[in-house]
């Protein structure tokens, strides 16, 4: 048992039009969403956790919320430079090139949920084509050298990482941000282990690490990408012990 990260929510969701945007929603022009804190309140919360050497996991979906998060972290780091706290932004859904560059400069982690690509099929109508181009910008984040982790957002989305990987590598809209199977696998394994400060014991199969792994019915890197969502888990091992076996 250990203390993980401190979760802070800065805005709502795209589905409810409550994610905080800098410009109004394209399909709901009377609103820009909402923030849960003022910039000053967010600055104080971030500084308090940062000063206590606690990792931050800050929910920020809209570009306004991401900007506010970056401002708060910039201020905290300027006051108290600390390395390796591995602060991260949860979702980082609506970005632009300037926000991505600032994330890189701050050495932040992007914790993304690829299945949103499938669930949020309406994103172009909601945000317009210009902002939709920078929504779920996984390839750009990876190419910019930002450590990007994959997660599910369960119970809002299905928990299966195979469904997340499938969504990330088969996206039909905004194909510039489609990623490879290997990149997606790294998001859900070694990158996720790094984000939780456990890369020395988890995230890859190596001598000296915990033998936590799954045996799959097919190789995600060799099957047709559309078939990744149908791959079955044949066996799961935790610390070298079989905890699940498909005996059907």
N, C-alpha and C positions, 0 to 999 in steps of 0.2 A: 504494500500500500504506500502510495506516495502522493504528494501534492502535484497536480498537473498544472494546467494553465488557468488564468483568471478570465472568465468570459464576460465580455461587455457587449451589449447590443446598442448600435447607434441608430438603426432605422428599421423599417419593416420589410415588406416583400414586394416583388414585382407583381405577383399574382393579385394582391390586394391594392395595388397602386399606392402603397405606403413606403416603398423604398425611396430614399431621399435623392432627388435628381436636381441638377443645376438648372434645368429647363423643364417646362411642363411635359406631362405625358402626351404622346401624340394622339392617343385615343381618349384621354381624359384631360383636356387642356386647362381645366380649372384647378388642377392640383400638380404640385411638384413632389408629392409624398410628404413624409414627416421624419423629423429627427427626435430621438428620445432624450437628448441632452443638448444644451447649448454648447458652443465651442469651449467656453470657460469651464463648464462642468465636466466635459469630457477630458479636458486638459488635466484637471485635478485628479480624476479617477486614474487616468493613465500614469500620471506622475507618481501617485501613491503606490500603485502596483510595481512600477519600474524601480522606485527607490527601495522597495522591499525585495528586490531581486526575483520577482515573480514573472513568469512568462505570461504574455497577454495573448488572448485569442479574441479578436474584436470583430463582431458581426458587422459587416458593411457591404451592402448590396448596390445601392445607387452611387453614381459618381460623386454626388455631394457628400454622402456619408464616407466614401473612401477618402475624399479630400480632407474632411474633418479629422479622420483617423490619422492620416499622415501628418497633419499639422500637430496633433497632440503628441505623436511619437517623436517628431522632429524636436519639439520643445523639451520633452523629457530627456532625450539623448544629448541635447545641447547643454542642459543643466547637469546631467549626471551620465557621462559617457560610460557605457557598460557593454561589454562584448559577450556574445554567445547566450543571450537570454532567449533568442529565437522567437521574438514576437511574430505573430502571424495575423493575417486578415482572413476571416472566415467569409467565404463566398467571393468577394472581390468581383462582383458580377459585371457591372457596367464601368468600363475603364476608358481611358484614352491614352495616347502615347505619352503625354506629360505625366500622368499618374503612374504609368508603368515605370518610367524612368526614375521617378521619386521612390517608388517601392524598391527598385534595384539599389539606389543610392543608400537607402536605409537598411539594406540587407534583410528585408522582410520575407517571410514565407507566405505563399498564397495557398490557402486550403480551399480547394474547389470541389464541386459536386457535379460531375459530368452528366448525370441523369437529368439534370435541369434542361439540357438541350432538347430532350424528348418531351418533357412535361410542358416546357414553355414554348410550344410551337407557334404561339401567337406573338413572339417577341418583336417581330418587325412592325406589326400593327401597333403594339404598345409603345415602342420607342422610336419608330421611324428607321429607315435604312442606315443613316449615318451612325446613330448610336448602337443599332443592332450589330453593326460591323465590329464593334468593340465590346460586345457582350459575350461572356464565356470565352475570353481570348487566350485559350490554353497554349496554343503554339507560340504566340508572341511572348507570353510569360517565360516559357521554356527557352526560347531563342535568346531572350534578354538575360538569361542566366539567373532567373529568379527560381528558387527551389519551390516546386509546385507539388502539392500532395493531393491525393484523391480520397474522397470520403462520400458518404451516402446521403446525409441529412435525414436519415431514418428517424421517426416514422413518416415524415412528409414524403419521402421517396423510398423505393425498395432498397433493402440493405445490401443486396448481393453486389460485391465488387465486380463480378463478371458483367452485370448489366451496366455498371458505370463505365467499364472499359469499352464495352460494345458501343455505348452512346458516344464516347470520345473519339472513336476511330471510324465511325460510320456516318458522322453528321452530314446532313444534306444541305442545310442552310449555312452560309458563311464557311465554306470549305477551306478558306485560307487558314482557319484555326483548327482544322482537323489534325490530330496527332497520330503517331505510329503506335502500333501495339506495344513495342518495347518501351516507348515513352510513357504509355498508360500504365504498364506493369510497374515501372519504377515509381510512378506516382503513388501507387497503392502498397508498395513494399518498402524499399530502402529510403525513399523520400519521406514516407510517413514515419518510419522509425527515427529518422533524423529530427523531424518536427517534434517528436516526443522525447528527444534526448536519449534515445535507446539504440542508436545505430551500431553501438559496440556489441550488442547482444541480439538484435533483431534485424529484420529487413532483408536479409540475404542468407543463403545456406553456406556457411563457412565454419571451419574448425574454430572452436571456442565460443560460438554463438549458441543460443537456444535452438533446439531443433523444432522450430515452429514452422510447419509448412503444410501444404495441401497437395494431394495427388488428383489430377484432373483427368477426365475421360479423353480429352484432346488437347493438343498444343495450341494455345491462342495465337502463336506466331506463324502457324502453318495452315490452320483451317481458314476457309473463307471468312472475311470479317463479319459478314452477316450472321454466321453460325456461332459466333462467340457467346451470344446470349443463351445458346442451347447447351453449352458445355456443362457437364455434370461434375460435381465433386465426388470423387470415389473414396477419398480417405482424408482425414484431418489429424495431424499430430501436433501436440503441444508439449514442448520440452521433451521431445522424443517418445512420447506416449500416445498411442492411438486413442483418440477421444470420439472419433466418428468413423464408421465404415459403411459404405453402401453395400448392403448384403442382398439387395433386391435382385 
